[in-house]
Amino acid sequence: MTKRPFTGKGLRAKEQLELIHSDVCGPMNVKARGGYEYYVTFIDDYSRYGYVYLMQRKSETFEKFKEFRAEVENQLGKSIKSLRSDRGGEYLDQEFEDFMVEYGIVSQLTAPGTPQQNGVAERRNRTLMEMVRSMISFSSLPNSFWGYALQTAAYILNVVPSKSVPKTPLELWNGRKVSLRHLRVWGCPAHVLKNRTGKLDPKSMVCLFVGYSKETRGGYFYSPKDNKVFVSTNATFLEDNYISDHKPHSKIVLNELESGETSTQSTRVVDPLTSERQMIPIQDTLPPRRSVRVVRQPECYLGVSEGQDVVSADSVDDPLTFKNAMEDPDKEEWLKAMNLKIESMYSNSVWELVDLPDGVKPIGCLGDSKTQSKTKQPEPSTSTVRTLGVDWAAHDKPKLWWAAHGSLVWPYGLRKAAPLWGCGLRTPMGEGRRMSVWLMGHLKILYS
């Protein structure tokens, strides 16, 4: 047996305070300034205008509701009809229930295990926390300022349009249109005018903007020098430089602790002057995972060993050495092909010449030659040794094609080589490594 899908939607309120949604969030893994670990939200169903109250303990929910009720009923001249909440113990307190019965407020409780019935409050808490994380991650303030960020996020949601209502929540709440010209980037620096200064002292100081004041026409500013938050109306914001030059944090850990989860380390107040680090519970270090892949030699190099001549079955008439090529009737074509290939290597800078270090034993390098024609075009997949950079296009006359394999069977293979005497060829090998190969004597010509 499984849960039934939740598809029903409740009826919307027709006026303010007809239905209030409420939910408590916390405790947070980091205490806010002032020792706050919880917050409670109250959202009007008609306008979606919301209130947020910070709390040190969950038991303060009842006092915050009385504070909320006294303010909104006095402002709007109406009374709260219903309060919808979950079955948290803070809402089932006997004193709370007696208060609601006394003032005729209907309590609407969700069914056990169905938080979607209180979806307005649940979604509002999630939206607020996502905004708080984003604001803190883009600022240089520690996580302990999440309380100021939360109140700022709630203020912004009340003055911006929402798809849930036809107008802004503030306009539906009290009928007033608000201007957004005063909105600023949270956490940005600003030059704030000092109240008392000497004749030659600076008139302003650099502070950080942390929110909007509800009681005063001004903003909250944090002074890192004095480690205090104050209200001011005289400030010049440095938003443009802050947005263009600032780099956000890579990760912000600010979550609600699960039921029964406690951590003395993760819930202490972060000192903004001494620590910017996140309060993350210590986890056991796991050993690194080792690869279980079996290293095998590529099939194209199977059977190839040092000094072995790799010859195709149908190319026994081609020269095997440089001397044989010079004795061949088509030696002019062989020399022409060699010169063209070497010129191509020089023009493309496929090697770097270095001096042979002392005490280093040079090793040989093997090249490949192949006669191509329109009637015989070997496929690369059937070649005994995979040649690198070979053009399998048809040719009327024989030409020499090179592919460097070295005198050892390399796991990744050298890119190219050339007949050099007593010089070094440095070429990339594998994952960013470099290998030096010194060529001695004549380059041996093989087939592939």
C-alpha positions in Angstrom: 0.0 0.0 0.0 1.3 3.4 -0.9 0.4 7.0 -0.2 -2.4 8.5 -2.3 -1.3 11.3 -4.7 -1.9 14.8 -3.5 -3.7 16.7 -6.3 -6.2 18.9 -4.5 -5.9 22.6 -4.1 -7.5 24.6 -1.4 -9.8 27.6 -1.9 -8.1 31.0 -2.0 -9.0 33.6 0.6 -11.1 36.5 -0.6 -9.6 39.2 1.8 -6.7 39.9 4.0 -6.3 37.8 7.3 -8.9 35.3 6.2 -6.3 32.6 6.2 -2.7 32.7 7.6 -0.1 30.1 6.7 2.7 29.4 9.3 5.7 27.2 9.7 8.8 27.0 11.9 12.3 26.3 10.4 15.3 25.3 12.4 17.5 24.7 14.2 20.1 25.9 11.7 23.6 24.5 11.7 25.0 28.0 12.3 23.7 30.4 14.9 22.9 33.9 13.6 24.1 37.0 15.3 22.1 37.4 18.5 22.0 33.6 19.1 19.1 32.9 16.8 18.7 29.3 15.6 15.0 29.3 14.4 12.6 31.4 12.5 8.9 31.4 12.0 6.9 32.7 9.0 3.4 34.0 8.7 2.0 34.4 5.2 -1.3 35.9 4.3 -3.2 33.6 1.8 -4.9 36.5 -0.1 -1.9 38.8 -0.8 0.9 36.3 -0.1 2.5 39.1 2.1 4.8 37.5 4.6 6.3 38.2 8.0 9.5 36.5 9.4 10.5 36.4 13.0 13.9 35.1 14.3 13.8 33.0 17.4 16.4 31.6 19.8 14.1 28.7 20.8 11.1 27.0 19.2 9.0 27.7 22.2 8.9 31.4 21.3 6.5 30.7 18.5 3.4 31.6 20.6 4.9 35.0 21.6 5.8 35.8 18.0 2.2 34.9 16.9 0.8 37.3 19.4 3.2 40.0 18.2 2.2 39.3 14.6 -1.6 39.3 15.4 -1.4 42.6 17.3 0.4 44.4 14.5 -1.6 43.2 11.5 -5.0 43.5 13.1 -4.2 47.0 14.2 -2.9 48.0 10.7 -5.7 46.5 8.6 -8.6 46.9 11.1 -9.5 43.2 10.6 -9.1 40.1 12.6 -7.4 36.8 11.8 -9.9 34.1 10.9 -7.8 30.9 10.4 -4.3 29.7 11.1 -3.0 26.8 9.0 0.1 25.0 10.3 1.7 21.6 10.7 1.4 19.4 13.7 4.5 20.8 15.4 4.5 20.8 19.2 4.8 24.6 19.2 1.4 24.9 17.6 -0.2 22.2 19.8 0.8 23.9 23.0 -2.2 24.2 25.4 -1.6 27.9 26.0 -1.5 28.5 22.2 -4.7 26.5 21.7 -6.5 28.4 24.5 -5.5 31.7 23.0 -6.9 30.8 19.6 -10.2 29.6 21.2 -10.5 32.8 23.2 -10.1 35.1 20.1 -12.1 32.9 17.7 -9.2 31.8 15.5 -9.8 28.5 13.7 -6.8 26.2 13.8 -6.2 24.2 10.6 -3.7 21.4 11.1 -2.2 19.2 8.3 -2.7 15.5 8.4 0.2 13.5 9.7 2.9 13.0 7.1 1.4 15.4 4.6 3.4 18.6 4.6 2.0 19.4 1.1 -1.2 20.5 2.8 0.7 23.4 4.2 2.5 24.0 0.9 2.4 27.8 1.0 4.5 28.0 4.1 6.8 25.1 3.2 7.5 26.6 -0.2 8.1 30.1 1.3 10.7 28.6 3.7 12.5 26.9 0.9 12.5 30.0 -1.2 13.9 32.1 1.6 16.7 29.6 2.4 17.7 29.5 -1.3 17.8 33.2 -1.4 19.8 33.4 1.8 22.4 30.9 0.5 22.8 32.8 -2.7 23.2 36.1 -1.0 25.8 34.8 1.5 27.7 33.0 -1.2 28.1 36.2 -3.2 29.2 38.3 -0.2 32.3 38.3 2.0 30.2 38.1 5.2 30.3 34.9 7.4 27.3 32.5 7.7 26.4 34.1 11.0 24.7 36.9 9.0 22.0 34.6 7.7 19.5 36.3 10.0 20.0 39.7 8.2 19.9 37.9 4.8 16.7 36.2 5.8 14.9 39.4 6.7 16.2 41.0 3.5 14.9 38.1 1.4 11.5 38.4 3.0 11.4 42.1 2.4 12.2 41.6 -1.3 9.6 38.9 -1.8 6.9 41.3 -0.5 7.7 44.1 -3.0 8.4 42.1 -6.2 5.7 40.6 -8.5 4.7 37.0 -7.9 2.9 34.5 -10.2 0.6 33.5 -7.3 -1.1 37.0 -7.2 -2.0 39.5 -9.9 -0.2 42.4 -8.2 2.7 42.7 -5.8 2.0 41.3 -2.3 2.6 44.8 -0.7 0.0 46.4 -3.0 -2.6 43.7 -2.2 -1.7 44.0 1.5 -2.2 47.7 2.1 -3.0 49.1 -1.4 0.3 51.0 -1.7 2.6 50.8 -4.7 6.3 50.6 -3.8 9.3 51.9 -5.8 12.2 49.5 -6.3 14.8 52.2 -6.7 16.0 51.9 -3.2 16.9 48.2 -3.5 20.6 47.4 -3.2 22.9 44.4 -3.6 23.1 42.7 -0.2 26.6 42.6 1.2 28.0 45.2 -1.1 30.5 47.8 0.3 29.4 51.4 0.8 30.9 54.7 2.0 28.8 55.6 5.1 28.9 59.1 6.5 30.3 59.3 10.1 28.3 61.1 12.7 31.2 62.8 14.6 34.6 63.4 13.1 37.5 65.7 13.6 38.5 68.5 11.3 41.1 66.4 9.5 39.5 62.9 10.0 37.8 61.1 7.1 34.2 61.9 6.8 33.1 58.4 5.8 34.0 54.8 6.5 33.6 51.6 4.4 30.9 49.3 5.6 28.8 46.4 4.2 25.1 46.7 3.5 23.2 44.0 5.3 19.5 44.9 5.1 16.6 47.4 5.3 15.3 48.9 8.5 11.7 48.4 9.3 11.4 51.2 11.9 13.6 53.8 10.2 13.9 55.1 6.6 17.4 53.8 6.1 19.5 50.7 5.8 21.5 48.4 8.1 25.3 48.6 7.7 28.0 46.4 9.2 31.3 47.9 10.3 34.0 45.2 10.2 36.3 47.6 12.2 33.9 48.0 15.1 32.1 44.7 14.6 28.6 46.2 15.0 25.5 46.8 12.9 23.9 50.3 12.7 21.3 52.2 10.8 22.2 55.0 8.4 20.6 57.0 5.6 23.7 58.6 4.2 25.6 56.1 2.1 27.2 55.8 -1.3 27.0 52.2 -2.6 29.8 50.6 -4.5 27.7 48.1 -6.4 29.2 48.2 -9.8 32.8 47.4 -8.7 31.5 44.9 -6.3 29.6 42.9 -8.9 32.3 43.1 -11.6 35.3 42.3 -9.3 33.9 40.0 -6.7 34.2 36.2 -6.8 31.5 34.2 -5.0 32.2 31.4 -2.5 32.5 28.0 -4.0 30.2 26.3 -1.4 27.9 27.5 1.4 26.8 25.0 4.1 23.7 26.4 5.7 21.1 23.8 6.4 18.3 22.9 8.9 19.4 20.2 11.3 17.4 17.0 11.3 15.2 16.1 14.2 17.3 15.0 17.1 20.6 16.0 15.4 22.9 18.2 17.6 26.4 19.4 17.1 28.2 21.7 19.5 30.8 22.5 16.8 28.4 23.3 13.9 25.9 25.5 15.9 28.3 27.9 17.6 28.4 31.5 16.5 31.0 32.3 13.8 33.3 35.2 14.7 33.2 37.5 11.7 36.7 38.9 12.5 38.6 35.7 13.1 37.0 33.1 11.0 35.3 32.9 7.6 35.3 29.2 7.5 32.1 27.1 7.3 31.0 25.2 10.4 31.0 21.7 8.9 30.9 18.5 11.0 34.1 16.6 10.9 33.9 13.5 8.7 36.1 10.4 8.5 38.7 10.5 5.8 38.0 7.7 3.3 41.0 6.1 1.4 41.3 7.0 -2.2 39.6 4.6 -4.6 42.0 2.6 -6.7 41.4 1.6 -10.3 40.8 -2.1 -11.0 41.5 -1.8 -14.8 43.8 -4.4 -16.2 46.6 -2.7 -18.3 47.0 -4.5 -21.7 49.2 -3.8 -24.6 47.4 -2.4 -27.6 46.6 -5.0 -30.2 48.4 -3.0 -32.9 51.7 -3.6 -31.0 51.3 -7.2 -30.2 54.2 -9.2 -31.5 56.4 -6.2 -32.1 59.7 -6.4 -30.2 62.9 -4.5 -30.2 64.8 -4.6 -33.5 62.0 -6.7 -35.1 61.2 -5.9 -38.8 57.5 -5.4 -39.3 56.7 -6.3 -42.9 53.4 -6.8 -44.6 52.9 -10.0 -46.5 52.4 -8.4 -49.9 55.3 -5.8 -49.8 58.5 -8.0 -49.9 59.8 -6.3 -53.0 60.2 -2.9 -51.3 63.6 -1.8 -50.0 64.3 -2.8 -46.4 67.2 -0.3 -45.7 68.3 3.1 -46.8 71.1 1.4 -48.8 68.6 -0.8 -50.6 66.5 2.2 -51.4 69.4 4.0 -53.0 70.1 0.9 -55.1 66.5 0.6 -56.2 65.6 1.7 -59.8 63.1 4.2 -58.3 65.7 5.7 -55.9 64.8 9.2 -57.2 61.2 8.7 -56.1 62.3 7.4 -52.7 64.6 10.4 -52.1 61.9 12.8 -53.2 59.4 11.2 -50.8 62.0 11.4 -47.9 62.7 15.0 -48.6 59.1 16.0 -48.8 58.4 14.2 -45.5 61.3 15.8 -43.7 60.4 19.3 -45.0 56.9 18.7 -43.7 58.2 17.8 -40.3 60.4 20.9 -40.3 57.5 23.2 -41.3 55.2 21.7 -38.7 57.9 21.7 -35.9 57.1 18.1 -34.9 60.3 17.8 -32.9 62.7 19.8 -30.7 66.4 19.3 -31.1 68.3 19.1 -27.8 71.9 18.1 -26.9 72.6 14.6 -25.7 73.0 14.8 -21.9 76.1 13.2 -20.3 75.7 9.7 -19.2 72.6 9.0 -21.3 72.6 6.0 -23.6 71.0 6.7 -27.0 68.5 4.3 -28.5 67.6 3.7 -32.1 64.4 4.6 -33.9 62.7 2.7 -36.6 60.9 4.2 -39.6 58.4 2.7 -42.1 58.3 2.8 -45.9 55.5 1.7 -48.0 54.8 1.7 -51.7 51.3 3.0 -52.5 49.3 2.6 -55.7 45.8 2.9 -56.9 45.4 -0.8 -57.3 46.7 -1.6 -53.8 45.4 0.4 -50.8 45.9 -1.3 -47.5 43.5 -0.4 -44.7 44.9 1.0 -41.5 42.8 -1.4 -39.4 44.6 -4.4 -41.0 48.1 -2.9 -40.7 50.5 -4.9 -38.5 51.8 -1.7 -36.9 49.6 1.3 -36.7 51.4 4.1 -38.6 50.8 7.7 -37.4 50.0 10.4 -39.9 49.9 8.2 -42.9 47.9 9.4 -45.9 46.2 6.4 -47.6 45.3 8.3 -50.7 46.1 6.7 -54.0 49.5 7.5 -55.7 50.7 6.6 -59.2 54.4 6.3 -58.2 56.0 4.9 -55.0 56.5 7.2 -52.1 58.0 6.8 -48.6 55.8 7.2 -45.6 57.1 7.5 -42.0 55.8 6.3 -38.7 58.0 6.3 -35.6 57.8 3.3 -33.3 61.3 3.5 -31.8 63.3 0.4 -30.9 60.9 -0.2 -28.0 57.2 -0.9 -28.0 55.8 2.4 -26.5 52.4 2.3 -24.8 51.2 5.5 -26.5 53.7 5.7 -29.4 55.9 8.5 -30.6 54.2 10.9 -33.0 56.9 11.1 -35.7 60.7 10.7 -36.2 63.4 11.6 -38.7 66.9 10.3 -39.7 69.1 12.4 -37.4 72.7 11.8 -36.4 73.7 12.3 -32.8 70.8 14.7 -31.9 67.9 14.3 -29.7 64.2 14.2 -30.5 61.9 15.3 -27.7 58.2 14.4 -28.1 55.1 14.3 -25.8 54.4 11.0 -24.2 51.1 10.2 -22.5 49.5 12.4 -19.9 51.6 15.6 -20.2 54.9 13.7 -19.8 57.9 14.2 -22.1 60.4 11.6 -23.3 63.8 12.2 -25.0 64.9 9.8 -27.7 68.4 10.0 -29.2 69.0 8.6 -32.6 72.4 7.1 -33.5 73.4 5.9 -36.9 71.3 5.5 -40.0 67.5 5.3 -39.6 66.4 1.8 -40.5 63.6 1.6 -43.1 60.8 -0.9 -42.4 57.4 -1.7 -43.7 54.0 -1.6 -42.0 
